[in-house]
Amino acid sequence: MEDKLVTLAILTYAKAQILKNVLENEGIETYIHNVNQIQPVVSSGVRVRIKESDLPHALKITESSAWLSEEVVGEKMPQIEKGSNKVLIPVDFSSYSLKACEFGFNFAKNIDAEVVLLHVYFTPIYATSLPYGDVFNYQLSDEENVRNILQKVHSDLNALSDKVKAKVTSGEFPDIKYTCVLREGIPEEEILRYSKENRPRIIIMGTRGKNQKDIDLIGSVTAEVIERSRVPVLAIPENTPFKEFNAVKRIAFITNFDQRDLIAFDSLINSLKLFCFSVSLIHLADVKDTWNEIKLGGIKEYFQKQYPQLEIHYDVVKNDDFLNSLDEYIKTNHIDIITLTSYKRNIFSRLFNPGIARKMIFHSDTPLLVIYGRPN
């Protein structure tokens, strides 16, 4: 079947020529259309076109370059550095934190990576009464007790390490390399800073069950990391029935028909290519619209060409009460993991209009995988 051409970008003639050379050096056949044949350099805008099958690869190339990202994707982004082969697991010594360790160790074993257990503790030396909601924080009113806090932190970390060792010895956890890292500060900030410095393959975090999380909506470290992380984040609820990714049979991918979803989907499939599962494409809609189903069908057809071995379904979920509608869809279709793309949002939108990921992390007992999408 002949691959049709799609427009990657509309640029000035000079930049189109540069992009053409960059793509062709990567083995991507590239064409420039709508050129002024008499004076090409004064063309107001020419189309850079490529084969449809090369689109995911081409988008990754464009976003790795500062000016290409600014012109093609829409916002200047820093050069992407190669990440480390590590699975980062932030821990807070809770039962749901241990659940994340169990899943994280098994995942690291499958992808041949090492585990980093990161604990961040808070001391009142900087502030004595801040409204943090998670048990990551040890807060005492007297600065003289900082030493006691440090002793408590080290004691808890040693206890967690002993638990992990015991589970490795018993065979409950796989025997892989892991290290413990201790940092002082605000938990979400230090987790994000460590992630930026070391670029792990994935961050795996535990969450409480939905009944307990309803009372802790504002201070969740997990939700904050999900919304701001540039590496994939997998949130594992305490009541998740399975212990490793090999047990995952069906993943739901929520799409808003955005170009960034295509990049995120490609990243999802490539990062999980060792596992066998089917994907359900889901769009959240306020009203039933045939056009949404047509677009979903088109996306499915495109993905099916890119990933012929992948079983793909699609559906529209009503957005008027989407959390309950999504719960019903998850139960009916036996969804094991929900996946969505996180877009860059400013502080005001995060405070006053909580994103889908933040709402879902408190509501669902289904694991949530969030992949960062480059902003338009």
Buried (B, 14 or more C-beta within 10 A) or exposed (E): EEEEBBEBBBBBBEBBBBBBEBBEEEEBEBEBEBBEEEEBEEBEEBBBBBBBBBBBBBBBBBBBBEEBBEBBBEEEBEEBEEBBEBBBBBBBBBEBBBBBBBBBBBBBBBBEBBBBBBBBBBBBEEEEEEEBBBBBBBBBEEEEBBEEBBEBBEEBBEEBBEBBEEBBEEEEBBEBEBEBBEBBBBBBBBBBBBBEEBBBBBBBBBBBBBEEBEEBBEBBBBBBBBBBBBBBBBBBBBBBEBBBBBBBBBBBBBBEEEBBBBBBBBBBBEBBEEBEBEBBBBBBBEEEEEEBBEBBEEBBEBBEEBBEEBEBBBBBBBBEEBBEBBBEBBEEBEBBBBBBBBBBBEEEEBEEEBBBBBBBBBBBBBBBBBBBBBEE
